Amino acid sequence: MKVLIVDDEPTTLKILAAALKNLGHQPVPAASAEEAWAIFDKEPVSIVASDWMMPGMNGLALCQKIRKRPNTRNTFVFIMTGKKNSAEDYCRAFSSGANDFLFKPVDPHVLDNQLRMAQRVLDITPPSQGSRSTAKISQSIAKDDHD
C-alpha cells in the first residue's frame, strides 16, 4: 500500500522509505508538510506518517488539512516524534485528527505492526465516520484523565 511519509530530515526520510519498501509498501516521500499536502491533495493515500515538528507547516496542521478535505477523513494519520511529549501534547495531536504515534527512531518491527493495525482500522471504519469519531473518543479520554 502507498504510505505518504513526511519529514524534514533527509536521513529519516530515506530510512523510513527503505523500511517501508522492505515491508512491501510503496513509500511516497515528502520533505515538508507543504510538499506532502500538494501530493496528498492531488492523489490521496490511506496512510500518512508525518513528523510533528517541521519548519513552516507542522504535522498537526497537515493532519487538520487532511481531515478538512472532502472524502479523506478516514485517512489514518501517524504523527512521528522524537521527544517525550506531555499528556496535553497527545491530546492536542488527537484533537487535530491524529490516529496514533510513531516514535523516532522508528523501529521497522514496530512500523510493520502499526501499519497492520492501521489497515485493520481502515478496513472496519465506515466512510461516514472517519476520524471525527476517533477525535471524539480521544477528547473524551483526555477529559476523563483530567477529572
ZADO-185244 format. One line per 2 residues: number of its first residue (from 1); their letters; for each residue x, y, z of N, C-alpha, C. Coordinates in nm, 4 decimals, padded with zeros to 6 digits. Layout:
REM residues N
NUM = A = X:Y:Z:X:Y:Z:X:Y:Z  ...
***
This chain:
REM residues 147
1 = MK = 00.0838:-00.1170:00.0000:00.0000:00.0000:00.0000:00.0887:00.1239:00.0000  00.0338:00.2337:-00.0516:00.1062:00.3606:-00.0529:00.0991:00.4245:00.0848
3 = VL = 00.2149:00.4738:00.1312:00.2232:00.5428:00.2590:00.2971:00.6741:00.2344  00.2291:00.7845:00.2598:00.2914:00.9161:00.2491:00.3726:00.9400:00.3754
5 = IV = 00.5044:00.9608:00.3587:00.5914:00.9863:00.4729:00.6449:01.1282:00.4626  00.6405:01.1982:00.5751:00.6754:01.3401:00.5757:00.7759:01.3663:00.6864
7 = DD = 00.8932:01.4158:00.6483:00.9941:01.4523:00.7470:01.0921:01.5484:00.6822  01.1309:01.6507:00.7553:01.2251:01.7484:00.7021:01.3698:01.7013:00.7130
9 = EP = 01.3939:01.5914:00.7810:01.5282:01.5340:00.7927:01.5485:01.4316:00.6812  01.6375:01.4599:00.5851:01.6567:01.3680:00.4713:01.6946:01.2257:00.5123
11 = TT = 01.7771:01.2113:00.6157:01.8196:01.0777:00.6588:01.7003:00.9983:00.7108  01.6167:01.0612:00.7920:01.4979:00.9942:00.8458:01.4056:00.9531:00.7320
13 = LK = 01.3883:01.0404:00.6349:01.3023:01.0106:00.5199:01.3550:00.8898:00.4426  01.4854:00.8836:00.4215:01.5455:00.7711:00.3485:01.5310:00.6399:00.4261
15 = IL = 01.5526:00.6462:00.5575:01.5417:00.5256:00.6409:01.3978:00.4746:00.6403  01.3010:00.5657:00.6569:01.1600:00.5253:00.6545:01.1202:00.4681:00.5190
17 = AA = 01.1666:00.5317:00.4120:01.1346:00.4826:00.2775:01.1901:00.3416:00.2573  01.3130:00.3190:00.3011:01.3741:00.1858:00.2872:01.2983:00.0825:00.3709
19 = AL = 01.2617:00.1194:00.4933:01.1870:00.0269:00.5794:01.0523:-00.0078:00.5172  00.9828:00.0906:00.4638:00.8527:00.0650:00.4001:00.8676:-00.0262:00.2787
21 = KN = 00.9698:-00.0008:00.1975:00.9938:-00.0872:00.0805:01.0206:-00.2308:00.1239  01.1039:-00.2469:00.2290:01.1350:-00.3812:00.2800:01.0116:-00.4517:00.3333
23 = LG = 00.9126:-00.3747:00.3798:00.7887:-00.4334:00.4313:00.6846:-00.4536:00.3210  00.7214:-00.4212:00.1974:00.6309:-00.4436:00.0846:00.5369:-00.3286:00.0540
25 = HQ = 00.5647:-00.2111:00.1088:00.4799:-00.0944:00.0851:00.5454:-00.0006:-00.0155  00.4679:00.0942:-00.0625:00.5183:00.1926:-00.1569:00.5278:00.3280:-00.0857
27 = PV = 00.6498:00.3689:-00.0477:00.6635:00.4981:00.0194:00.6463:00.6137:-00.0789  00.5813:00.7181:-00.0319:00.5663:00.8418:-00.1079:00.6290:00.9497:-00.0193
29 = PA = 00.7572:00.9816:-00.0429:00.8265:01.0736:00.0472:00.7970:01.2204:00.0175  00.7954:01.3000:00.1246:00.7824:01.4450:00.1143:00.8720:01.5078:00.2198
31 = AS = 00.9467:01.6109:00.1825:01.0425:01.6742:00.2728:00.9816:01.7866:00.3559  00.8548:01.8159:00.3351:00.7870:01.9190:00.4138:00.6377:01.8902:00.4149
33 = AE = 00.5679:01.9513:00.5097:00.4224:01.9349:00.5148:00.3568:01.9997:00.3931  00.4132:02.1095:00.3472:00.3587:02.1754:00.2284:00.3685:02.0842:00.1053
35 = EA = 00.4843:02.0199:00.0890:00.5020:01.9257:-00.0215:00.4072:01.8065:-00.0059  00.3948:01.7576:00.1164:00.3055:01.6441:00.1432:00.1614:01.6806:00.1085
37 = WA = 00.1188:01.8012:00.1466:-00.0179:01.8430:00.1176:-00.0421:01.8487:-00.0336  00.0543:01.9012:-00.1090:00.0399:01.9080:-00.2545:00.0246:01.7677:-00.3131
39 = IF = 00.1039:01.6738:-00.2631:00.0957:01.5351:-00.3097:-00.0389:01.4747:-00.2699  -00.0747:01.4907:-00.1438:-00.1974:01.4310:-00.0907:-00.3219:01.4890:-00.1580
41 = DK = -00.3246:01.6196:-00.1758:-00.4418:01.6837:-00.2347:-00.4632:01.6387:-00.3789  -00.3541:01.6086:-00.4478:-00.3624:01.5618:-00.5869:-00.4019:01.4148:-00.5935
43 = EP = -00.3426:01.3340:-00.5049:-00.3686:01.1894:-00.5049:-00.3650:01.1359:-00.3619  -00.4797:01.1391:-00.2916:-00.4828:01.0954:-00.1515:-00.4384:00.9498:-00.1338
45 = VS = -00.3778:00.9246:-00.0188:-00.3386:00.7894:00.0203:-00.4145:00.7547:00.1479  -00.4146:00.6273:00.1842:-00.4880:00.5823:00.3026:-00.4127:00.6039:00.4326
47 = IV = -00.2780:00.6073:00.4241:-00.1971:00.6197:00.5449:-00.0915:00.7285:00.5258  -00.0806:00.8137:00.6275:00.0190:00.9207:00.6291:00.0975:00.9088:00.7589
49 = AS = 00.2295:00.9196:00.7492:00.3160:00.9256:00.8673:00.3938:01.0556:00.8575  00.3600:01.1498:00.9453:00.4196:01.2834:00.9384:00.4951:01.3177:01.0659
51 = DW = 00.6123:01.3764:01.0467:00.6850:01.4324:01.1594:00.5997:01.5425:01.2211  00.6095:01.5593:01.3512:00.5321:01.6618:01.4202:00.5961:01.7989:01.3986
53 = MM = 00.7217:01.8121:01.4364:00.7898:01.9413:01.4334:00.8693:01.9564:01.3041  00.8245:02.0519:01.2221:00.8938:02.0840:01.0971:00.8841:02.2336:01.0744
55 = PG = 00.9801:02.2907:01.0007:00.9688:02.4334:00.9665:00.8445:02.4565:00.8805  00.7879:02.5733:00.8902:00.6661:02.6018:00.8140:00.5490:02.5291:00.8757
57 = MN = 00.4691:02.4649:00.7923:00.3540:02.3881:00.8412:00.4044:02.2653:00.9177  00.3499:02.2425:01.0368:00.3912:02.1235:01.1125:00.2964:02.0070:01.0840
59 = GL = 00.3280:01.8935:01.1452:00.2494:01.7729:01.1212:00.1044:01.7828:01.1652  00.0786:01.8559:01.2741:-00.0590:01.8703:01.3210:-00.1414:01.9546:01.2243
61 = AL = -00.0814:02.0593:01.1697:-00.1521:02.1423:01.0712:-00.1813:02.0614:00.9445  -00.0865:01.9779:00.9038:-00.1100:01.8899:00.7888:-00.2258:01.7957:00.8178
63 = CQ = -00.2268:01.7388:00.9358:-00.3335:01.6476:00.9761:-00.4692:01.7180:00.9691  -00.4761:01.8400:01.0179:-00.6016:01.9156:01.0140:-00.6482:01.9399:00.8708
65 = KI = -00.5538:01.9696:00.7815:-00.5900:01.9906:00.6401:-00.6445:01.8615:00.5792  -00.5827:01.7498:00.6137:-00.6296:01.6203:00.5629:-00.7714:01.5943:00.6109
67 = RK = -00.7978:01.6221:00.7381:-00.9298:01.5975:00.7948:-01.0375:01.6871:00.7332  -01.0003:01.8070:00.6920:-01.0976:01.9004:00.6343:-01.1236:01.8744:00.4866
69 = RP = -01.0348:01.8000:00.4218:-01.0512:01.7728:00.2782:-01.1641:01.6727:00.2590  -01.2555:01.7003:00.1658:-01.3655:01.6047:00.1411:-01.3141:01.4662:00.1016
71 = NT = -01.3829:01.3661:00.1502:-01.3581:01.2254:00.1151:-01.2244:01.1699:00.1623  -01.1585:01.2357:00.2571:-01.0315:01.1803:00.3084:-01.0293:01.1752:00.4601
73 = RN = -01.1454:01.1866:00.5221:-01.1484:01.1861:00.6684:-01.1067:01.0524:00.7271  -01.1151:00.9453:00.6497:-01.0771:00.8136:00.7006:-00.9285:00.7846:00.6856
75 = TF = -00.8531:00.8762:00.6318:-00.7087:00.8573:00.6210:-00.6511:00.8355:00.7604  -00.5667:00.7346:00.7733:-00.5038:00.7046:00.9021:-00.3762:00.7868:00.9105
77 = VF = -00.3650:00.8710:01.0125:-00.2508:00.9610:01.0258:-00.1701:00.9275:01.1509  -00.0440:00.8950:01.1283:00.0527:00.8790:01.2360:00.1290:01.0101:01.2506
79 = IM = 00.1495:01.0537:01.3722:00.2380:01.1658:01.3993:00.3669:01.1066:01.4557  00.4790:01.1450:01.3953:00.6088:01.0954:01.4410:00.6741:01.2004:01.5293
81 = TG = 00.7338:01.1532:01.6361:00.8014:01.2439:01.7279:00.9262:01.1773:01.7834  01.0243:01.2593:01.8102:01.1486:01.2093:01.8669:01.1662:01.2488:02.0118
83 = KK = 01.0643:01.3142:02.0682:01.0773:01.3560:02.2077:00.9614:01.3023:02.2905  00.9815:01.3020:02.4186:00.8744:01.2607:02.5083:00.7763:01.3773:02.5189
85 = NS = 00.6520:01.3497:02.4917:00.5503:01.4542:02.4928:00.4652:01.4444:02.6186  00.4054:01.5567:02.6532:00.3173:01.5609:02.7690:00.1788:01.5103:02.7299
87 = AE = 00.0978:01.4840:02.8292:-00.0406:01.4411:02.8042:-00.1151:01.5465:02.7233  -00.0867:01.6737:02.7501:-00.1519:01.7817:02.6748:-00.1133:01.7771:02.5278
89 = DY = 00.0154:01.7456:02.5003:00.0599:01.7340:02.3612:-00.0160:01.6225:02.2894  -00.0300:01.5085:02.3569:-00.1024:01.3974:02.2959:-00.2474:01.4357:02.2688
91 = CR = -00.3088:01.5019:02.3646:-00.4480:01.5443:02.3462:-00.4598:01.6416:02.2294  -00.3641:01.7337:02.2189:-00.3647:01.8295:02.1083:-00.3501:01.7568:01.9744
93 = AF = -00.2627:01.6570:01.9696:-00.2432:01.5809:01.8464:-00.3698:01.5040:01.8090  -00.4311:01.4385:01.9061:-00.5536:01.3645:01.8777:-00.6673:01.4594:01.8395
95 = SS = -00.6731:01.5749:01.9025:-00.7758:01.6735:01.8670:-00.7549:01.7284:01.7260  -00.6308:01.7258:01.6793:-00.6005:01.7702:01.5424:-00.6356:01.6636:01.4397
97 = GA = -00.6690:01.5426:01.4887:-00.7088:01.4360:01.3981:-00.6109:01.3219:01.3847  -00.5006:01.3257:01.4604:-00.4046:01.2153:01.4543:-00.4695:01.0880:01.5075
99 = ND = -00.4329:00.9757:01.4481:-00.4838:00.8467:01.4930:-00.3893:00.7778:01.5910  -00.2591:00.7961:01.5708:-00.1614:00.7258:01.6545:-00.0260:00.7930:01.6385
101 = FL = 00.0718:00.7416:01.7123:00.2069:00.7970:01.7116:00.3074:00.6915:01.6688  00.4153:00.7389:01.6090:00.5350:00.6597:01.5850:00.6486:00.7361:01.6508
103 = FK = 00.7320:00.6663:01.7250:00.8406:00.7319:01.7954:00.9718:00.7092:01.7228  01.0448:00.8171:01.7013:01.1715:00.8117:01.6297:01.2859:00.7838:01.7267
105 = PV = 01.3834:00.7065:01.6835:01.3894:00.6415:01.5529:01.2868:00.5288:01.5424  01.2225:00.5207:01.4274:01.1157:00.4230:01.4065:01.1767:00.2845:01.3864
107 = DP = 01.1350:00.1909:01.4707:01.1789:00.0523:01.4603:01.0970:-00.0161:01.3502  01.1623:-00.0848:01.2554:01.0889:-00.1496:01.1458:00.9828:-00.2495:01.1923
109 = HV = 01.0087:-00.3197:01.3021:00.9101:-00.4155:01.3538:00.7873:-00.3427:01.4082  00.8110:-00.2346:01.4789:00.7003:-00.1529:01.5299:00.6237:-00.0925:01.4128
111 = LD = 00.6965:-00.0423:01.3140:00.6324:00.0148:01.1953:00.5422:-00.0871:01.1279  00.5923:-00.2078:01.1111:00.5134:-00.3140:01.0483:00.3848:-00.3402:01.1277
113 = NQ = 00.3973:-00.3538:01.2591:00.2790:-00.3790:01.3423:00.1810:-00.2619:01.3393  00.2315:-00.1403:01.3438:00.1456:-00.0225:01.3415:00.0724:-00.0107:01.2075
115 = LR = 00.1402:-00.0418:01.0986:00.0749:-00.0367:00.9675:-00.0326:-00.1442:00.9548  -00.0072:-00.2613:01.0109:-00.1097:-00.3665:01.0100:-00.2323:-00.3230:01.0908
117 = MA = -00.2076:-00.2611:01.2046:-00.3173:-00.2115:01.2876:-00.3942:-00.1026:01.2134  -00.3231:-00.0120:01.1493:-00.3891:00.0958:01.0742:-00.4754:00.0374:00.9630
119 = QR = -00.4249:-00.0635:00.8953:-00.5034:-00.1259:00.7882:-00.6295:-00.1904:00.8426  -00.6200:-00.2555:00.9585:-00.7398:-00.3146:01.0197:-00.8427:-00.2067:01.0519
121 = VL = -00.7966:-00.0962:01.1071:-00.8879:00.0141:01.1391:-00.9529:00.0674:01.0117  -00.8744:00.0858:00.9080:-00.9292:00.1360:00.7813:-01.0305:00.0380:00.7227
123 = DI = -01.0040:-00.0907:00.7397:-01.0944:-00.1927:00.6862:-01.2298:-00.1943:00.7567  -01.2345:-00.1537:00.8841:-01.3606:-00.1612:00.9580:-01.4288:-00.0265:00.9787
125 = TP = -01.3634:00.0843:00.9398:-01.4206:00.2166:00.9620:-01.5130:00.2538:00.8473  -01.6408:00.2746:00.8765:-01.7327:00.3188:00.7713:-01.6921:00.4564:00.7189
127 = PS = -01.7042:00.4800:00.5900:-01.6626:00.6082:00.5328:-01.7288:00.7288:00.5982  -01.8488:00.7133:00.6515:-01.9197:00.8273:00.7090:-01.8665:00.8684:00.8450
129 = QG = -01.7916:00.7804:00.9144:-01.7456:00.8147:01.0482:-01.6080:00.8784:01.0475  -01.5100:00.8104:00.9926:-01.3759:00.8664:00.9846:-01.3199:00.9057:01.1183
131 = SR = -01.2304:01.0035:01.1159:-01.1577:01.0415:01.2362:-01.2392:01.1275:01.3300  -01.3548:01.1761:01.2881:-01.4359:01.2554:01.3804:-01.4714:01.1695:01.5022
133 = ST = -01.5028:01.0416:01.4793:-01.5319:00.9528:01.5912:-01.4076:00.9314:01.6755  -01.2937:00.9121:01.6100:-01.1675:00.8939:01.6813:-01.1366:01.0171:01.7642
135 = AK = -01.1546:01.1349:01.7058:-01.1262:01.2582:01.7791:-01.2189:01.2724:01.8999  -01.3478:01.2394:01.8838:-01.4418:01.2494:01.9951:-01.4034:01.1534:02.1074
137 = IS = -01.3623:01.0321:02.0714:-01.3194:00.9343:02.1713:-01.1954:00.9850:02.2425  -01.0983:01.0380:02.1660:-00.9751:01.0891:02.2253:-01.0031:01.2050:02.3192
139 = QS = -01.0938:01.2944:02.2795:-01.1290:01.4076:02.3651:-01.1969:01.3583:02.4932  -01.2806:01.2569:02.4820:-01.3469:01.2025:02.5983:-01.2466:01.1412:02.6948
141 = IA = -01.1497:01.0679:02.6403:-01.0462:01.0067:02.7229:-00.9637:01.1153:02.7922  -00.9285:01.2192:02.7162:-00.8485:01.3279:02.7729:-00.9255:01.3962:02.8857
143 = KD = -01.0561:01.4164:02.8673:-01.1381:01.4800:02.9701:-01.1407:01.3930:03.0958  -01.1564:01.2610:03.0757:-01.1594:01.1689:03.1903:-01.0254:01.1711:03.2659
145 = DH = -00.9147:01.1841:03.1898:-00.7814:01.1878:03.2523:-00.7628:01.3114:03.3390  -00.8272:01.4208:03.3005:-00.8108:01.5447:03.3747:-00.9086:01.5569:03.4910
147 = D = -01.0121:01.4749:03.4941:-01.1127:01.4810:03.6027:-01.0647:01.4106:03.7279
***
